[in-house]
Amino acid sequence: EGRENLDGFRGPAIIIANHSSHFDSPTVYAALPGRIRSKIAMAAAADKFYASRKKRIWWPSLFQGAFPVHRGGGTKQLEYPLALLKKGYSILIYPEGGRSKSGQIARFKAGPAIMAMGGKAPVIPIYMEGLRAIMPKGDKHPTPGPVRVRIGKPVSLVNAVNVREATEMLENAMRELAGQAPHHHPVPQAAERAGAAATAGGGR
């Protein structure tokens, strides 16, 4: 639902989605128009997918354009995704930072807002239902079932006063898609410094 909100839009953009399953990323890719899907790089948690030779998984990088991010890694983490934005690539990132066990939208990390503001890129919110039942955190085998995907209108952060406000704007855009009440809560002051959790996505 809502693909018409992207009519005429080519990107680049920061793409944010709620996170409840390892099937989230393939679902986001399938839901987006081909012109956007063909140029996406996905932020993946370094501690989950790239931390050691044993954990290093090659298929997300090869098939989904994934790149490692260290959660709470500071502004150094922005260099690569900002370079990708300049080359016309959109960035998929999960602002909750990890997979939800409850199905409720968790408090957003500041990284996606910092990234969007630094790259002067709009943000596309995507809300998905049903994936937690198909393959919840801890399960290794999926169970077939229906999935519903809602794509929101691109959100501009050009008028956001600071990272705190921008983060709240993105979280409430996602809550609107989910039919959940908006939240108004402060983001820790540390998140407004340039060295704050520059990549709060990736998910595990």
ZIJOPE-V315508 format. One record per backbone hydrogen bond with DSSP energy under -1.0 kcal/mol. CO is the residue of the C=O (numbers start at 1). NH is the residue of the N-H. If there is no record, write none. Layout:
co | nh
CO | NH
CO | NH
//
This chain:
co | nh
1 | 151
2 | 5
3 | 6
4 | 7
6 | 9
13 | 91
14 | 124
15 | 93
16 | 126
19 | 100
21 | 24
23 | 27
24 | 28
25 | 29
26 | 30
27 | 31
28 | 32
33 | 36
33 | 37
34 | 38
36 | 39
39 | 90
41 | 92
42 | 67
44 | 69
45 | 49
46 | 50
49 | 57
52 | 56
58 | 62
59 | 63
60 | 64
60 | 66
67 | 44
69 | 46
70 | 73
74 | 77
75 | 78
78 | 82
79 | 83
80 | 84
81 | 85
82 | 86
83 | 87
84 | 89
85 | 88
90 | 41
91 | 15
92 | 43
94 | 97
95 | 109
110 | 114
111 | 115
112 | 116
113 | 117
114 | 118
115 | 119
116 | 121
122 | 14
123 | 155
124 | 16
125 | 152
126 | 18
127 | 150
129 | 148
131 | 135
134 | 143
136 | 139
148 | 129
150 | 127
155 | 123
157 | 160
162 | 166
163 | 167
164 | 168
165 | 169
166 | 170
167 | 171
168 | 172
169 | 173
170 | 174
171 | 175
172 | 176
173 | 177
174 | 178
175 | 180
188 | 191
189 | 192
190 | 193
193 | 196
201 | 203
//
